């Protein structure tokens, strides 16, 4: 198990008493392999395999199904797999052979694999059609005869063995046809049957003992959001803008979604637990504003410009109207259903948000939330299914409005007729009998509050009903951290259920909605582990046995079994199953054997206090044989910006920059390397995530300067040889450090940094950096251009010239500013002419890391100070 995070006091003790502890250990196979090489850590193809996705339990809790593909099928789509907790066995339920019975694309892939498997000798023995033209007629007869011969069982089995065991050549051939696989699945609410979607069509697995897909749809349109009906008698599926209901054994196909008013399209929907009602959200069709900007491509003889769409902070956001409706299916069968509008709002800011509607278990109420970015207000709304009197009153109002509108249209038509003097012109017609009556009964705002936390939290509020059909559960950052809250709509009062300097993220409710399964960072910000929250008592109980980081977690309804992707430093990410006795079984084997040797080195977690008293998390690699008396160069990797709910200091995070290059520079060149999560990162509470607002990059500089001081005082790193690097926001942050604290940071490598925030996309910039007015590039004041003249050290600017995320022009602008400030000997450019935001064009990861290594050795040297 990895070492837990340590407090400042403990770090002092360790530094004083155990100076050799925590150094980067040598892999057990180093003697056999020779020295550590960048080529081993950054090969052209990934050293990691695919991970499992979307795990879910069957209703009886015996089976866990998941989507997965083995390493040799990494280029292809996932298949459906099942783990049986009773037998402890794993079974692959679908494969390309099964799906080839239905899909031409799968047959093409199989043909390609079989063709590649044929020996080269067979290919050489084949003569071209031109060489055999004289025997062409006879050959056609032979071919026809051969095609008419059925293959034996042995031949079919041999072929199946070939195309199911994908060769390395096929696995890496980017130009070979690709198997689509299974996109999604859902368990039957009561039985061990599964619906799945592949290439936009719906299939049924009816019998797990003899799993064979049964095709249920075959259409040109792609189906999505397939779900069993609550009683399992059929299923619903979304097809374009319509939600359809299929009942097993019946010919009738019903469209559940109503005809929406002109100009509106279906956005989201939720069907009530009894399957008789729908809550849906509509939007007026997107008419986004924004602009186009040019990027230059250097792929041909002459450079070409290409236009890409972009909406920046001072662009106008075209208003969109969103509405929430309620609708009843049973009444719709007789064309007497009313479309009940319970909410209408205009979205005119990039981060205005409406959550998916959620039903109470008694099918009588719907809750959702709306976030208004302009005034930072969250509204939790409650809509009750109206009674007869409310519907009657709303119907009267609707009819009056409809007649008024019809009269207005008729009057306008008559005036037009008189003006045009066109005989035979007709006024507007009456409404269609298929169009439901539009009633308006507003949902009540049962709780509203100002959101002063991180920019990503409002999208996580997502209110849902507890099991009492009264209380509403939601996520909020009102306490400073993302925690679970319980709202009593009757008294509009809120009780916080989880507390502390950690964050909680829901997985799912138990079927009765009395328990909530979550992942939380309760025991360490670097680890997400699995808990069950009792909504009555507010008690949070840990479920997983092993310490580490869990993702894509599924928990059985009784909370006794779980599956999830698990990782910790020293081990690779695999899907694990934990049974009712807390026995843990690894059920996937996703990665090449050689990769396991490359992740044996475990970084040391640490934390320190910044100048304001905040705890800042980090992890470090020390050189082999590290002793405190020796001064080593310090290399810092940083991101620094909000990432939703994640950050860089995570147990089991094997990133190219934050793990492999850091580990390499420690082992190979004697650096002390650290990864730091300063204020500005997500996952450490609202204060951290919102720290950039109207002071972008400044809190991070403070925390990183304090980090350099901490490392100098406690680990004797050389404060005259400090290098920092990062990508995207980290590229911006690297430059910010070198321009504003040039005496602390001597060397920087800045990748694709948004140095001119007024040019970045409005969704991110207005939530992270600061407000902006239409037509006024207010965020220009956060540009790094005026600060560049302060550079004293050495800076490497890295960018992909075809980057459509952070525009390459940003790097060119800061480069020009540096040249104008006579910093031509301080700055270097490393460009990928065909690369995007993560490069990947002419410059691969290995090439970037080679450049980093060379630049660091040339600027701050190697190993300890003599």
Phi, psi and omega in degrees: 000142180290157178289142179287164176299146183244153178279171181301318182297318181294321179300320178299317181296314180298318182297325183279319188266329185234068187297337182265000185285144172085010178286160181289110184283159180273138178299145182297340182256011183300321181299322181284328186270337186089196185290156178291132183233146176300326181300330179284326184276332185230060177290167183298320176263150184300144177274356180252150175264175179292153175252160180290155183222152166063034182298140178213148179269148170290164184301324181275357177077004181282321187248147168239121177260151180203162176260136188197155171217138180294169184301319183288351176251022188300336181276351186254182180279171180280158168242171180269129179235156180224136172253128181260111182292336181286316182261343183075016183257151176248137181227137174275121187270322178239157173204176185295329179295316178299313186286341180294341177293339184245336191238122177297323181299323178292322179295324178296320178296317179299315179301320180295318180294319179294321180296318180292335183281339182297139181298151179297331180298321179297322181292320181292327181289337181287134177259151181290161179300326181293322181291333184251023183300328181291329181259015186303317183295317180294323180296319179299322178295317180295319180297317180298319180295320181294321180294331181281351181273124179284144180281146180285167178301320180296319179294318179296319178295320179297317178296319180297319178298326181289308187281344175274339177257087187293131181284160177299324179298316179291321183299329183256002183273099184292346184258005176276156178298152186245135174280125185290319180077202184257128184274322182198167179207166173210139177283150170296143183294342183230329187246167180272066177234154187224134168264142177216160178240132175221128182050039174080004177245159185259138178229160180234129168261108190266339187214112182290336179292323177227075187290114175224123180297135174250121182284131180250335178224152175211092185226162175286328177281152182267125176280152177209172177053045179290140181206137174296149169295155184306327179266001178077008184282352181184206182205162173245154180207148176266132177230103184065239181261011184240146172252122185250149177242127176246133176248126182300133178085000179240152182272337185289131172247123185251137170272117182276322182289136182283166171289120182275157177305154184305136178090354181256149176226153182290130179252300180223159176206159176216131180264139182297157182304331179273357176076017185251349183224162180223139167249132183221152178246131177245157175227146170292149186300140187298128175227056187304146176276233178087196186208179171242142176235156183261137166241154184253132178251135184245040185271337186249187181302317178241142180297146179232144175267150180222136182265137176232148181283147180200135173243115182256174193298332181263006174282154175286135173266115180296123183298142174235141176263130174246142179225150174244130181238155168244148186207142182246129186286317184302317179291332181293333181297330178259011181058035177243012182283140176262145173264111188260110179275122182248354183200141174213133180208155177257128175265117180223016174232150185301331185249018171296134189225138166237135182275165175294141178290150181226134183267150168285158182294338178271006174069013187255346186222153177229139175233150177199169178229155177230134178246124178259109185297323186300317180252010177055040184248133174256128176245126171260120185254151178228124177244122176262143177299124188291148176276181185300318181295319180295320179294318180299316181292318179294326178295317178301313180298317180297318180295318178299316180295320180295317179295322178296315179296319180296318179297320179296316179296321179295317179298318179294325179292320179295318179297322179293319178300314182295322181291317183277342184052046180257112181291148175082006179289143182244151176280185181295146179273166176291167182291157177289144179291341180277345181276125181288158175292134181265110178255152180235113178224104190293138171291147182273139171278110184263348176196135175216148182205156175280137178257117180245014184265211184289156184292340184267348185293321182304330179286353182256357184302306170038071182293143176217155182279142170281178186290345180278000180065013180237307184286149180241130180260134178208163177262136179214159180247023184297333179274357183105341177228156180287113183224166181273133179237154179239120183256130171263103185296332182296314181259000180053042180245152185233138174239127178278125185270324178245146185219153174129173180274061176207174185235151185233134181228121184295146171258302180191162172274156163293164185302327180272000179060026176263346176230148179236122176272133186220163162251146184212157178259035188300317187268341178192134177296340181274356182227139171251121180236171194257134182222163170242133181252121174279117187288339179278311184270339184075018182274132181253116185243129181288139180254320186283147180275315186278143172282140178157202182244126180247144175213164181049052186270142171232140180234137177295159186301325180276358178076011184266340181233151179208154170227153178180158174285128186234139177211148171210153182303135185098346177230163180257160181292123176218157174281126180240153176240135177239123184270185185294343177262011181063025171280130184254129180236130175276124188247001171233159176223088199263345194237154176299150182300324183295332181295326182300327179288334185279347183245022180287334183282124182256126175288163179259125176283145175208169172210156179217165178263134174279182185296343180262354181099000177285143175277127181248127184269147177206171171216149187222155167245134175253154177294156176298131180076022182303136173226141186296336182289342181266140176268126179242150174296151182248128177241125184246130170253134182218147167252290169096349181250170180290139182231035180081273177226004185248168178210191189266327182273088182231139175294119179089017178271102183261061180280158181300313184276313188282343178239295191294313181290324178296314179298319181297313183293331176287312183287318188275323189237008172075023176279152160267121185241139181225151169247131184234137172253092180281176170305142186116334179279157176276166172090359180240021180103165185297323182299320179294309188293330181268002188299335182285339191300119180063016173204044190304128177088339185290314178299323180296319179300315178302311184293325180286323174299316178296327178293320177297317178298316179299316181292324179294316184284328188254338181231009172056034176290156185280110183286357175260001178224073181243124178241148179222146178207161179185173184233145179062245176302324177295331175291321173298313184296323177301313179294320179303319180294315182290330182276330185255339176227062186292343179274346180264320183249112185270335185221142177215148174233108189250114181259120170049048182276136176282084186282345177236095187295337178293346179261355183272169186292145189292327181300312182286311189294319182288337177272331187257318190266311181162170182288164179207148179260152178301129177077001181238109180286066185301331184282001176299334182290348178263007182294149177274352185304312181292340183272342188301331183297345183275357182300131176243325185273207182250133184231130174252118177263127184238134179199149170270128188285347177254022180295122178258358178268289170261115187294138178302331181300334178297315179293323178295323181294317180287328176296317177299318179298322179292320178294319179295334180268014178063038180255026186297333178273353180265342188237144175229152176250138172228107190243146173253106185300332182242017185269155175262210186294328177255023188063229178086005175268251177284338180257116177267175180302318180300317179298320179295315182292326175298318179296316178302312182301311181298318182295317181293316181294327180284333187258317180240002171082201188221157171058196185281159176290132180301000000 
